[in-house]
Amino acid sequence: MTFRGFPQELWFLIAEQAVNSRDTSTLLLLARLSRAMADFALPRMYGIPYDPRQPSSEYRKYNHPDKQSVSFWRSVIVSSLGRTLYPYCCWINTFDFSGLFLFLKGISKSEDVQLRQKFYSTPLRYLELLNTEMPNFRSVDGSGPHVLFCELVTKITEGIKATVDQGDVTSRLAKIIFPNLEYPPSIIYFPVWISRLTRLRALGLKDARLLTDKAALALARNCPALQDFSCAIIAEEETENHLAILLQSLPPNTMASFRVTRGIVHGQKILEALDRHSGSLRRLVLAKLGPRALSALNQLRNCNALEILSLNASDVNAHFDFARSETAVYDQCVEWLRGCYQLKDLSLLRFPSATQLLKDSLTGPKLRLKSLTLVEVEASAPWYNELHHQAKLECLEIVVPDLGLLALGPASGRCQGLAAGISRCPELTELHTEDYLSVADIRKISEGALKLERIAFSGTLVHDEHIMPLANLPRLKEVHVMGDSSFTASGILRFFEKMEGNADHDHRGFSFSAAFQQGTLFGLEEDRRLRKAAERAFDGSVTITYVDSDGEDHYRERPNRNRFFV
């Protein structure tokens, strides 16, 4: 039913707005207006759950049993059985089966009888019979959720394939994510599930052991459009071989994104196989390179189309002198980075000889970074002297986990050199550094990097004079002090007044935070004045965490030091 006289076009505009704001409730109401609106709104509504662009709270709300999640999963499962008017299961863009598994764990333990009855009602009544425990099955979750999971993924993938084969509907499913499964039949079923999803473009696995040799071949044969692969854990080298089989079996230059986010890459087979996709690979994340993989890193030298690159080394390689011990490989890696003409985001995280690698590669005429992240474990080369070659750099993060290395920064000249290098980055908008910057260092930065909007820095007893030079930055929106500080309320107010005195500057929404304020707490009146001043001048905020002599927080939540770069 629609409202008489209300133009149909306006309903479609409202639906589009609901899609843009990911408002499933509004889309459901619109779908009830008419058959035409249902045909328009429902496919878009089912494309919203597990959309990675959503806030994490929205992304995860279908993982836990409540009225909304029960309705969602029932509609998807029952539609895969062909028992609904619309093929809801074919309209999901990203299917996070990890969410389904968490939901099944939750519903099996739920004490809400009505909720359980609703989920297990006809035609899913038989599922409750499968939710039983198997003898000798060792899992903290029990066997029930695993058995149910296998049954439901089988039904859902069967339903998607059957609907698509009829020719009336095209599946929109482009990405699936699988949890870490302890139930052995899951490994057997996995190639079958995958072979039914022929339009799959992205696959995420928590544990790459699901990818057997049969699964790798099934993926390559049935999902030739696969272009995005990610996994968290690579438990053994045999799994690496299966990943290499997948990369070698796909058509050349199809893989655009390949990520191993936690597990160690031990050998060179994956690196060799990635060369087959050197023309298409845009994002590469290798969280931990083992010794043999590090020695074969030059196998990536043809991957010059990369836009995002993140390299990390396993702990055993943290202090390995890569530049001197693997000279030929290192030299080829330098030339590779210098030639990455599309690379915009580079991260070297606990990577051996990282400072030398940056010093040698940042001068490359083709390399034009927008974001650079360095987790520094050694300071052998003054890489920051070459920062001016990256004139388009917008975001710089430098993490120094070694307190001894941090303490040597000011005396060794590293902090002064870093400040000078940063000051020659005219496009820089975000800076996060754990180095102990002096007042002179911050003044140097603020005189050169005039587009800075967010800055986080450390130091020993950072005080009022440290932040005063930052008031000259015309777009400053956030200051976060990570080191021990001894600010005064009057000093912070002077800083605000100095910022406010520049009428042509824009500091709307400004946020000031200090994570380790030493000494006496500001009084309630001072605290109120600070907050009121920030709100009045910038519609901003102030967060100060006080620390006593034992290093214990007095109150207030400590800000996340990495929030700029999540």
Beta strands, then each sheet from edge to edge (+ up, - down):
strand 1: 94-96
strand 2: 175-178
strand 3: 202-207
strand 4: 228-233
strand 5: 257-265
strand 6: 283-289
strand 7: 308-313
strand 8: 345-349
strand 9: 371-375
strand 10: 395-399
strand 11: 430-436
strand 12: 454-458
strand 13: 478-485
strand 14: 511-517
strand 15: 541-546
sheet 1: 1+ 2+ 3+ 4+ 5+ 6+ 7+ 8+ 9+ 10+ 11+ 12+ 13+ 14+ 15+
end
